């Protein structure tokens, strides 16, 4: 090994150096955001090798992603040369290597296959049907989630079956499918992804001599992102670092337990929904007697104003280390908090600021827009397209590329243009109607021979000899399209889509699913309806065909790339581990961040606060926090309340802008020429956001709204400054408004 141990600590701050040189049995490195944790971890490994305190083959370094493992390997190679024989792996990769060697003990061959998510769902779908269960009520993704949760909690199939409620038919169905799934996997010599860790833990517990073999092999175990470990991963680390129970078969010696180093930050624990258990890091000192804790608080990423805001937010969480991030980089510019009137106003502000930064030399790739939920992206994406700003949705599809959005637009296309065969074929079995590919091909072949459209062929389904059940299913689908066509002749586009989503059962199926991704899909569909309502307000004369044409053109527009990359859009969960000079966090409202679900879940608000903390600490130089006083979701323009988390940030750190200074809530921008492009300027003279402090409404009160005209209060909720009112307007129907800021006056 090359490298000098004294050189390996040069340039480290005192706490980093202490972490690199520590030689006790257990060490917790609490690494604040941007504090150089990867540098410390790699230098610690290099220091062990340079001092010949361990051979490469005696070190196990565990990460969560292959990317992190590759980065760690390259850094160590740069410091001390190629660490040949060292295990630098993800949890799953390390466990697969162990299982390959020991598979016969578990009744598998060493050439076993590993099922990915698609394999698992396909097998479960087949088993659900073969066992006689209703595929619409027991969806494969729901069953997969239940099985995965059980395995991550180290509950095997026998425990699961034994604990299933005998009086609960659904619980019994899950148990039956779980048992059949495990039998089928074993018959196929396969493990699934969750098995890799759970079966390795079982292996160590069932065969102590195997566990001792690996305890003797690995003298140093190092784990990155320890706050993200679940119960199975925690149990694996415990097994590897327990005392050896048998002498070395070659030397007869007993060796001391492996030294354990974990790196993490409880303030960045944001994956409870995946099974991560924050107690693994918060109770580390209890689990490993004599463990040393070292805090890394010096930040090398952000300005002090950004760090002070992050410190203030996270300090409201209890049961956390007394840690405060600081930097030598200076205070930097203030954090911009922008209060928009609605989501389009918010999007316009964000994109205008991006354009301005870009003009001042900031590459698009150095800017990111973060949000709690994907439902916030439609207005932002529309504005980015409008101003021809290139962007990429990270960790997910762009709004109009998501399956549920494509399905919804296909329904609208089928209503608008019955001759569009592709649209109708896309939705023929969405949601599931038992119409398979063979049946679809039969209909298409009939249409070809008869010289009619696919839609017209549906009306002749009785001539295809498909059987009564399938024939009725296809007729019901055709009737659905016919009936919604009638709605489209008189009602608004948003009403047409709402009818489709409800009457087809599409939205209901998603709402009944326990898959978190399906919950996000419901939010996306709500967002699409909201976008349609805004389109109708801006284009009251336009028809369904006009909207579809506009969407198609927007979705097909070429993304420009002038060499400066693309603005990144992503959820706050996806942003963890990343950094950008300019960051926007959108949708900072109660019910969005913190999310509405967090009010009902134990520890939910604390995790949401950690999520906000993660978002803040992604910013290096410029941070924008935006919110809207009104958002339109699924046909309702709702008044919102600013996130309580904003109150945690000291006012002297903020540059307050927006609605409190009277800005326009309607979308009537005027254009000015700015070089070859037009820039939108928000007209501040049309409607103001009022300060109605002291105004309280009661049912029956008559009011006047600057945009909606006169109306009658039909319901009120909340007290004082938090009062909201449902008001039935003569022109636009019922709206829910926040009394304190709505542009209204009592008649």
Buried (B, 14 or more C-beta within 10 A) or exposed (E): BEBEBEEBBEEBBEBBBBBBBBEEBBBBBBBBBBBBBBBBBBBBBBBBBBBEBBBBBBBBBBBBEEEBBEBBBEBBBEBBBEBEEBBBBBBBBBBBBBBEEBBEEBEBEEEBBBBEEEBBBEBBBEBBEEEEBEEEEBBBBBBBBBBBBBBBBBBBBEEBBEEBEEEEEBBBBBBBBBBBBBEBBBEEBBBBBBBBBBBBBBBBEEBBEBBBBBBBBBBBBBBBBBBBBBBBBBBBBBBBBBEBEEEEEEEEEEBEBBBBBBBBBBBBBBBBEEBBBBBBBBEBEEBBEEBBEBBBBBBEBBBBBBBBBBBBBBBBBEEBBEBBBBBEBEEBEBBBBBBBBBBBBBBBBBBBBBBEBBEEEBBBBBBBBBBBBBBBBBBBBBBBBBBEBBBBBBEBEBBBEBEBBBBBBBBBBBBBBBEBBEBBBBBBBBBEBEBEEEBBEBBBEBBEEEEBBBBBBBEEBEEBEBEEEBBBBBBEBBEBBBEBBEBBEEEBBBBBBBBBBEBBBBBBBBEEBEBEEBBBBBBBBBBBBBBBBBBBBEEEEBEBBBBBEBBEEEBEEEEEEEEBBBBBBBBBBBBBBBBBBBBBBBBBBBBBBBBEEBEEEEBBBBBBBBBBBBBBBBBBBBBBBBBBBBBBBBBBBBBBBBBBBBEBBEEEBBEEBBBEEBBBBBBEBEEEEEEEEBBBEBBEEBBBBBEBEEBEBEEEBEBBBBBBEEBBBEEBEBEEBEBBBBBEBEEBEBBBBBBBBBBBEBE
